[in-house]
Amino acid sequence: MFTGKSILITGGTGSFGQKMLTALLAQHNPRRVIIFSRDELKQFDMQQMFTDPRTRFFLGDVRDRERLTQAMQGVDFVIHAAALKQVPAAEYNPTECIKTNIHGAENVIHAALANDVQQVIALSTDKAANPINLYGATKLASDKLFVAANNMAGGHPTRFSVVRYGNVVGSRGSVVPFFQKLITQGADHLPITHPEMTRFWITLQEGVDLVLKGFARMHGGEIYVPKIPSVRITDLAQAMAPDLPQKIIGIRPGEKLHEVMCPPDDAHLTLEFADHFVIKPSITFTGRNNDFLRNKLGETGVPVPEGFDYNSGNNPDFLDTAGIIAMNTRAGG
């Protein structure tokens, strides 16, 4: 579906954007892929890695609607990956987080509608479900904006959906490279925030595949949640450095003990498919089919039980240390 098409990735110089660009160029033969981001040095570095003439680089900020609208001219698909993501940084700089994650989402929506983009998928996070920190709250607001944008579309063909997943193995700023840096530097222990802390675990490639398949599956308005394993942070530390002691340092500002992806309050909206869940919109879209039980690929879902809760602590799929090592190796961690 991407052959001969134009795709724009906001925040495209990040770990996800680089992996997505690699997949699109190698497997899908697009006409062009636009990397839209605000950091000129990261763009310069990425240009040295990707010399394919189908790649374009646009300097710009999602806070700038006019620049986004200009960048989306002739674009068929948009992947919105730009965000301020560090939980403590958001707690200390709330206004900046709101400007990028909420107002930036609004700008992406308006720019896509102005250019009759076919489909938009926004990346979300497990922290957007029942949020307790500002980052999660801004991503929840962003999710709601992208879902409601399907009603704003009016006569435009544009459809919007959201993909929500957990911690990405080895992504910049995440725990795996942090632990690895400490190990390389000869640390005498690994810091653990809480001995019972768990997280959902996904590789970059799995995240990319989920988004690409989301474009083929979507009606517009869905939040896609993959079925992925959980890890205990203590097991992760044990897998990466079995001989190093672990030191409990306490939960950071805005952190949860377990992350949630399908909260129980949304159980009446949640459908289970073979390898993922779909959270249906809580609003009804006018002038279109609102049946999400069957997606565009013909896959069929079933409603989950009342009170269903999909979180990293009650997940039936946990990785042991051997599984963590294998997944980190597969992800290049």
Secondary structure, DSSP 4 states (H G I P E B T S, - for coil): --TT-EEEEETTTSHHHHHHHHHHHHHT--SEEEEEES-HHHHHHHHHH---TTEEEEE--TT-HHHHHHHTTT-SEEEE------HHHHHH-HHHHHIIIIIHHHHHHHHHHHTT-SEEEEE--GGGSS--SHHHHHHHHHHHHHHHHHHHTTT---EEEEE---EETT-TTSHHHHHHHHHHTT-S-EEES-TT-EEEEE-HHHHHHHHHHHHHH--SS-EEEE---EEEHHHHHHHH-TTS-EEE--PPTT--SS-EEE-GGGGGGEEE-SSEEEE--SSPPTTS----SB-TT--B-EEPPTT--EETTT-S-B--HHHHHHHHHHTT-
